[in-house]
């Protein structure tokens, strides 16, 4: 059976074949600083009822650098919220926009929304979208704690991000619609 590529908002000749996805690999360091005169992360809500800080909310605007030293080249920033969401373990719900201000991805950003068990030295977060060159991105970010000061809350975290975007962004929604139509047709057969 030949598979026809969709040229309209619907297909006359069969299943839609999406264009190949472009995969981008990124590596950088996030500097989350809660101490000093110019912190990049600030507590908004600080409950004192649990040892895990359950219910606490932190707003942040953290610099991203090419190396682990804060004096290395800044390539962007991560803005968002950390929300303590676990009653028993130190876990944060990460809601962040990783924005790039230099190089090929200047003006583009990646959106992350995922559970972040920060006491684990290595963890994985979901890339759920983006804008600019990362519009409609899907992927994951592998995090590794480079250094942490539990007394001040300051941390440097290494990020290895894999983000995939459709080669033709105008057809992403068509791909979704065709998949739904195909699944419905298969379940009705």
ChimeraX commands (.cxc) that place a marker at each C-alpha (Angstrom):
marker #1 position 0.00,0.00,0.00 radius 0.5
marker #1 position 1.44,3.38,-0.98 radius 0.5
marker #1 position 1.34,6.10,1.65 radius 0.5
marker #1 position 0.41,9.55,0.39 radius 0.5
marker #1 position 1.77,12.71,1.94 radius 0.5
marker #1 position -0.96,15.10,3.08 radius 0.5
marker #1 position -1.03,18.27,0.98 radius 0.5
marker #1 position -4.13,19.82,2.55 radius 0.5
marker #1 position -5.64,19.73,5.98 radius 0.5
marker #1 position -6.85,16.22,5.18 radius 0.5
marker #1 position -5.52,13.34,3.13 radius 0.5
marker #1 position -7.19,12.01,-0.04 radius 0.5
marker #1 position -4.93,9.05,-0.51 radius 0.5
marker #1 position -4.15,7.43,2.79 radius 0.5
marker #1 position -2.04,7.91,5.86 radius 0.5
marker #1 position -0.09,11.07,6.42 radius 0.5
marker #1 position 3.68,10.66,6.53 radius 0.5
marker #1 position 5.23,13.36,8.71 radius 0.5
marker #1 position 8.51,14.98,7.71 radius 0.5
marker #1 position 11.63,13.85,9.54 radius 0.5
marker #1 position 12.31,15.46,12.90 radius 0.5
marker #1 position 15.45,17.53,13.48 radius 0.5
marker #1 position 17.22,16.61,16.72 radius 0.5
marker #1 position 19.36,19.13,18.57 radius 0.5
marker #1 position 21.73,18.31,21.44 radius 0.5
marker #1 position 22.57,21.07,23.93 radius 0.5
marker #1 position 25.00,21.20,26.84 radius 0.5
marker #1 position 25.18,23.99,29.44 radius 0.5
marker #1 position 25.26,24.76,33.16 radius 0.5
marker #1 position 22.48,26.40,35.21 radius 0.5
marker #1 position 23.53,28.52,38.21 radius 0.5
marker #1 position 20.79,28.65,40.87 radius 0.5
marker #1 position 21.88,31.17,43.52 radius 0.5
marker #1 position 19.76,31.83,46.61 radius 0.5
marker #1 position 22.44,33.54,48.71 radius 0.5
marker #1 position 24.17,36.91,48.57 radius 0.5
marker #1 position 23.05,40.39,47.60 radius 0.5
marker #1 position 21.90,39.47,44.08 radius 0.5
marker #1 position 20.21,36.03,44.22 radius 0.5
marker #1 position 18.84,34.47,41.04 radius 0.5
marker #1 position 16.29,32.41,42.99 radius 0.5
marker #1 position 13.91,33.85,45.61 radius 0.5
marker #1 position 11.45,32.04,47.90 radius 0.5
marker #1 position 7.86,33.19,47.32 radius 0.5
marker #1 position 6.15,30.83,49.78 radius 0.5
marker #1 position 8.12,29.13,52.57 radius 0.5
marker #1 position 6.00,26.80,54.71 radius 0.5
marker #1 position 7.57,25.67,57.95 radius 0.5
marker #1 position 5.44,22.58,58.45 radius 0.5
marker #1 position 7.62,19.89,56.86 radius 0.5
marker #1 position 11.27,18.92,56.54 radius 0.5
marker #1 position 10.92,18.74,52.74 radius 0.5
marker #1 position 9.51,22.26,52.37 radius 0.5
marker #1 position 6.32,20.79,50.90 radius 0.5
marker #1 position 4.26,23.61,49.39 radius 0.5
marker #1 position 7.19,25.99,49.02 radius 0.5
marker #1 position 7.49,28.06,45.84 radius 0.5
marker #1 position 10.67,29.62,44.45 radius 0.5
marker #1 position 10.81,32.01,41.50 radius 0.5
marker #1 position 14.07,32.06,39.57 radius 0.5
marker #1 position 15.93,33.77,36.75 radius 0.5
marker #1 position 19.11,31.68,36.57 radius 0.5
marker #1 position 22.02,32.30,34.19 radius 0.5
marker #1 position 23.08,29.55,31.77 radius 0.5
marker #1 position 26.78,29.23,30.98 radius 0.5
marker #1 position 28.93,27.10,28.68 radius 0.5
marker #1 position 31.04,25.91,31.62 radius 0.5
marker #1 position 30.53,25.27,35.34 radius 0.5
marker #1 position 32.28,28.50,36.37 radius 0.5
marker #1 position 29.91,31.48,36.73 radius 0.5
marker #1 position 32.49,33.59,34.86 radius 0.5
marker #1 position 32.28,31.38,31.74 radius 0.5
marker #1 position 30.29,32.67,28.76 radius 0.5
marker #1 position 26.60,33.30,29.50 radius 0.5
marker #1 position 24.41,31.89,26.71 radius 0.5
marker #1 position 20.97,32.56,28.17 radius 0.5
marker #1 position 18.84,32.15,31.25 radius 0.5
marker #1 position 16.23,29.86,32.74 radius 0.5
marker #1 position 13.14,31.49,34.20 radius 0.5
marker #1 position 10.32,29.83,36.07 radius 0.5
marker #1 position 9.19,28.27,39.30 radius 0.5
marker #1 position 10.38,25.47,41.55 radius 0.5
marker #1 position 7.49,24.08,43.61 radius 0.5
marker #1 position 8.11,21.59,46.42 radius 0.5
marker #1 position 5.54,18.88,45.69 radius 0.5
marker #1 position 6.54,15.85,47.78 radius 0.5
marker #1 position 5.65,15.40,51.45 radius 0.5
marker #1 position 8.30,12.76,52.08 radius 0.5
marker #1 position 11.27,13.58,49.82 radius 0.5
marker #1 position 12.93,16.76,48.58 radius 0.5
marker #1 position 11.37,16.94,45.11 radius 0.5
marker #1 position 10.59,20.01,43.05 radius 0.5
marker #1 position 8.11,20.41,40.24 radius 0.5
marker #1 position 10.16,22.21,37.60 radius 0.5
marker #1 position 8.33,24.67,35.40 radius 0.5
marker #1 position 10.92,26.56,33.39 radius 0.5
marker #1 position 11.62,28.32,30.13 radius 0.5
marker #1 position 15.24,27.91,29.00 radius 0.5
marker #1 position 15.93,30.94,26.83 radius 0.5
marker #1 position 18.99,31.43,24.67 radius 0.5
marker #1 position 20.52,34.88,24.09 radius 0.5
marker #1 position 23.55,34.01,21.95 radius 0.5
marker #1 position 24.54,31.95,18.96 radius 0.5
marker #1 position 22.41,29.90,16.60 radius 0.5
marker #1 position 19.48,29.67,19.06 radius 0.5
marker #1 position 19.40,33.35,20.08 radius 0.5
marker #1 position 15.75,34.27,20.74 radius 0.5
marker #1 position 14.61,30.63,20.95 radius 0.5
marker #1 position 13.67,28.75,24.09 radius 0.5
marker #1 position 12.82,25.29,25.40 radius 0.5
marker #1 position 9.96,24.62,27.83 radius 0.5
marker #1 position 10.40,22.06,30.60 radius 0.5
marker #1 position 7.68,20.75,32.89 radius 0.5
marker #1 position 8.62,17.79,35.03 radius 0.5
marker #1 position 9.31,16.35,38.47 radius 0.5
marker #1 position 12.86,17.09,39.64 radius 0.5
marker #1 position 14.06,14.86,42.51 radius 0.5
marker #1 position 16.95,17.18,43.42 radius 0.5
marker #1 position 18.58,14.88,45.98 radius 0.5
marker #1 position 19.42,12.45,43.17 radius 0.5
marker #1 position 22.69,13.45,41.53 radius 0.5
marker #1 position 21.39,12.47,38.07 radius 0.5
marker #1 position 17.80,12.86,36.85 radius 0.5
marker #1 position 15.70,13.40,33.73 radius 0.5
marker #1 position 13.13,16.09,32.98 radius 0.5
marker #1 position 10.65,16.32,30.10 radius 0.5
marker #1 position 10.97,18.90,27.33 radius 0.5
marker #1 position 7.35,19.71,26.48 radius 0.5
marker #1 position 7.66,22.53,23.95 radius 0.5
marker #1 position 9.49,25.64,22.95 radius 0.5
marker #1 position 9.50,28.67,20.71 radius 0.5
marker #1 position 11.57,29.98,17.84 radius 0.5
marker #1 position 13.80,27.22,16.50 radius 0.5
marker #1 position 12.36,24.92,19.20 radius 0.5
marker #1 position 8.68,25.46,18.38 radius 0.5
marker #1 position 6.70,22.33,19.32 radius 0.5
marker #1 position 9.85,20.60,20.63 radius 0.5
marker #1 position 9.68,17.23,22.35 radius 0.5
marker #1 position 12.52,15.65,24.24 radius 0.5
marker #1 position 14.28,15.39,27.55 radius 0.5
marker #1 position 16.90,17.06,29.70 radius 0.5
marker #1 position 19.39,14.95,31.62 radius 0.5
marker #1 position 20.50,16.82,34.73 radius 0.5
marker #1 position 23.55,16.19,36.86 radius 0.5
marker #1 position 24.30,18.16,40.00 radius 0.5
marker #1 position 27.74,19.66,39.52 radius 0.5
marker #1 position 27.85,21.29,42.97 radius 0.5
marker #1 position 25.41,22.16,45.73 radius 0.5
marker #1 position 25.62,24.01,49.04 radius 0.5
marker #1 position 22.76,22.70,51.20 radius 0.5
marker #1 position 23.33,25.50,53.73 radius 0.5
marker #1 position 22.74,28.35,51.25 radius 0.5
marker #1 position 20.68,26.51,48.63 radius 0.5
marker #1 position 23.11,27.52,45.86 radius 0.5
marker #1 position 23.58,24.92,43.13 radius 0.5
marker #1 position 25.22,24.45,39.75 radius 0.5
marker #1 position 23.48,21.89,37.56 radius 0.5
marker #1 position 24.78,20.45,34.30 radius 0.5
marker #1 position 22.15,20.08,31.56 radius 0.5
marker #1 position 22.35,17.77,28.55 radius 0.5
marker #1 position 19.22,18.44,26.48 radius 0.5
marker #1 position 17.91,16.45,23.53 radius 0.5
marker #1 position 15.15,18.32,21.68 radius 0.5
marker #1 position 13.42,17.23,18.48 radius 0.5
marker #1 position 11.30,19.46,16.25 radius 0.5
marker #1 position 9.42,18.70,13.06 radius 0.5
marker #1 position 11.25,19.62,9.88 radius 0.5
marker #1 position 8.08,21.40,8.69 radius 0.5
marker #1 position 6.39,23.11,11.64 radius 0.5
marker #1 position 3.24,23.86,9.66 radius 0.5
marker #1 position 2.34,20.19,9.52 radius 0.5
marker #1 position 2.72,19.24,13.18 radius 0.5
marker #1 position -0.99,19.71,13.88 radius 0.5
marker #1 position -1.86,17.88,10.68 radius 0.5
marker #1 position 0.26,14.98,11.92 radius 0.5
marker #1 position -1.70,14.91,15.18 radius 0.5
marker #1 position -5.06,15.07,13.38 radius 0.5
marker #1 position -4.10,12.26,11.00 radius 0.5
marker #1 position -2.92,10.05,13.88 radius 0.5
marker #1 position -6.21,10.57,15.71 radius 0.5
marker #1 position -8.21,9.82,12.55 radius 0.5
marker #1 position -6.11,6.69,11.90 radius 0.5
marker #1 position -6.52,5.42,15.48 radius 0.5
marker #1 position -10.27,6.02,15.31 radius 0.5
marker #1 position -10.51,4.18,11.97 radius 0.5
marker #1 position -8.53,1.24,13.34 radius 0.5
marker #1 position -10.65,1.01,16.50 radius 0.5
marker #1 position -13.87,1.16,14.46 radius 0.5
marker #1 position -12.79,-1.59,12.06 radius 0.5
marker link #1:1,2 radius 0.2
marker link #1:2,3 radius 0.2
marker link #1:3,4 radius 0.2
marker link #1:4,5 radius 0.2
marker link #1:5,6 radius 0.2
marker link #1:6,7 radius 0.2
marker link #1:7,8 radius 0.2
marker link #1:8,9 radius 0.2
marker link #1:9,10 radius 0.2
marker link #1:10,11 radius 0.2
marker link #1:11,12 radius 0.2
marker link #1:12,13 radius 0.2
marker link #1:13,14 radius 0.2
marker link #1:14,15 radius 0.2
marker link #1:15,16 radius 0.2
marker link #1:16,17 radius 0.2
marker link #1:17,18 radius 0.2
marker link #1:18,19 radius 0.2
marker link #1:19,20 radius 0.2
marker link #1:20,21 radius 0.2
marker link #1:21,22 radius 0.2
marker link #1:22,23 radius 0.2
marker link #1:23,24 radius 0.2
marker link #1:24,25 radius 0.2
marker link #1:25,26 radius 0.2
marker link #1:26,27 radius 0.2
marker link #1:27,28 radius 0.2
marker link #1:28,29 radius 0.2
marker link #1:29,30 radius 0.2
marker link #1:30,31 radius 0.2
marker link #1:31,32 radius 0.2
marker link #1:32,33 radius 0.2
marker link #1:33,34 radius 0.2
marker link #1:34,35 radius 0.2
marker link #1:35,36 radius 0.2
marker link #1:36,37 radius 0.2
marker link #1:37,38 radius 0.2
marker link #1:38,39 radius 0.2
marker link #1:39,40 radius 0.2
marker link #1:40,41 radius 0.2
marker link #1:41,42 radius 0.2
marker link #1:42,43 radius 0.2
marker link #1:43,44 radius 0.2
marker link #1:44,45 radius 0.2
marker link #1:45,46 radius 0.2
marker link #1:46,47 radius 0.2
marker link #1:47,48 radius 0.2
marker link #1:48,49 radius 0.2
marker link #1:49,50 radius 0.2
marker link #1:50,51 radius 0.2
marker link #1:51,52 radius 0.2
marker link #1:52,53 radius 0.2
marker link #1:53,54 radius 0.2
marker link #1:54,55 radius 0.2
marker link #1:55,56 radius 0.2
marker link #1:56,57 radius 0.2
marker link #1:57,58 radius 0.2
marker link #1:58,59 radius 0.2
marker link #1:59,60 radius 0.2
marker link #1:60,61 radius 0.2
marker link #1:61,62 radius 0.2
marker link #1:62,63 radius 0.2
marker link #1:63,64 radius 0.2
marker link #1:64,65 radius 0.2
marker link #1:65,66 radius 0.2
marker link #1:66,67 radius 0.2
marker link #1:67,68 radius 0.2
marker link #1:68,69 radius 0.2
marker link #1:69,70 radius 0.2
marker link #1:70,71 radius 0.2
marker link #1:71,72 radius 0.2
marker link #1:72,73 radius 0.2
marker link #1:73,74 radius 0.2
marker link #1:74,75 radius 0.2
marker link #1:75,76 radius 0.2
marker link #1:76,77 radius 0.2
marker link #1:77,78 radius 0.2
marker link #1:78,79 radius 0.2
marker link #1:79,80 radius 0.2
marker link #1:80,81 radius 0.2
marker link #1:81,82 radius 0.2
marker link #1:82,83 radius 0.2
marker link #1:83,84 radius 0.2
marker link #1:84,85 radius 0.2
marker link #1:85,86 radius 0.2
marker link #1:86,87 radius 0.2
marker link #1:87,88 radius 0.2
marker link #1:88,89 radius 0.2
marker link #1:89,90 radius 0.2
marker link #1:90,91 radius 0.2
marker link #1:91,92 radius 0.2
marker link #1:92,93 radius 0.2
marker link #1:93,94 radius 0.2
marker link #1:94,95 radius 0.2
marker link #1:95,96 radius 0.2
marker link #1:96,97 radius 0.2
marker link #1:97,98 radius 0.2
marker link #1:98,99 radius 0.2
marker link #1:99,100 radius 0.2
marker link #1:100,101 radius 0.2
marker link #1:101,102 radius 0.2
marker link #1:102,103 radius 0.2
marker link #1:103,104 radius 0.2
marker link #1:104,105 radius 0.2
marker link #1:105,106 radius 0.2
marker link #1:106,107 radius 0.2
marker link #1:107,108 radius 0.2
marker link #1:108,109 radius 0.2
marker link #1:109,110 radius 0.2
marker link #1:110,111 radius 0.2
marker link #1:111,112 radius 0.2
marker link #1:112,113 radius 0.2
marker link #1:113,114 radius 0.2
marker link #1:114,115 radius 0.2
marker link #1:115,116 radius 0.2
marker link #1:116,117 radius 0.2
marker link #1:117,118 radius 0.2
marker link #1:118,119 radius 0.2
marker link #1:119,120 radius 0.2
marker link #1:120,121 radius 0.2
marker link #1:121,122 radius 0.2
marker link #1:122,123 radius 0.2
marker link #1:123,124 radius 0.2
marker link #1:124,125 radius 0.2
marker link #1:125,126 radius 0.2
marker link #1:126,127 radius 0.2
marker link #1:127,128 radius 0.2
marker link #1:128,129 radius 0.2
marker link #1:129,130 radius 0.2
marker link #1:130,131 radius 0.2
marker link #1:131,132 radius 0.2
marker link #1:132,133 radius 0.2
marker link #1:133,134 radius 0.2
marker link #1:134,135 radius 0.2
marker link #1:135,136 radius 0.2
marker link #1:136,137 radius 0.2
marker link #1:137,138 radius 0.2
marker link #1:138,139 radius 0.2
marker link #1:139,140 radius 0.2
marker link #1:140,141 radius 0.2
marker link #1:141,142 radius 0.2
marker link #1:142,143 radius 0.2
marker link #1:143,144 radius 0.2
marker link #1:144,145 radius 0.2
marker link #1:145,146 radius 0.2
marker link #1:146,147 radius 0.2
marker link #1:147,148 radius 0.2
marker link #1:148,149 radius 0.2
marker link #1:149,150 radius 0.2
marker link #1:150,151 radius 0.2
marker link #1:151,152 radius 0.2
marker link #1:152,153 radius 0.2
marker link #1:153,154 radius 0.2
marker link #1:154,155 radius 0.2
marker link #1:155,156 radius 0.2
marker link #1:156,157 radius 0.2
marker link #1:157,158 radius 0.2
marker link #1:158,159 radius 0.2
marker link #1:159,160 radius 0.2
marker link #1:160,161 radius 0.2
marker link #1:161,162 radius 0.2
marker link #1:162,163 radius 0.2
marker link #1:163,164 radius 0.2
marker link #1:164,165 radius 0.2
marker link #1:165,166 radius 0.2
marker link #1:166,167 radius 0.2
marker link #1:167,168 radius 0.2
marker link #1:168,169 radius 0.2
marker link #1:169,170 radius 0.2
marker link #1:170,171 radius 0.2
marker link #1:171,172 radius 0.2
marker link #1:172,173 radius 0.2
marker link #1:173,174 radius 0.2
marker link #1:174,175 radius 0.2
marker link #1:175,176 radius 0.2
marker link #1:176,177 radius 0.2
marker link #1:177,178 radius 0.2
marker link #1:178,179 radius 0.2
marker link #1:179,180 radius 0.2
marker link #1:180,181 radius 0.2
marker link #1:181,182 radius 0.2
marker link #1:182,183 radius 0.2
marker link #1:183,184 radius 0.2
marker link #1:184,185 radius 0.2
marker link #1:185,186 radius 0.2
marker link #1:186,187 radius 0.2
marker link #1:187,188 radius 0.2
marker link #1:188,189 radius 0.2
view
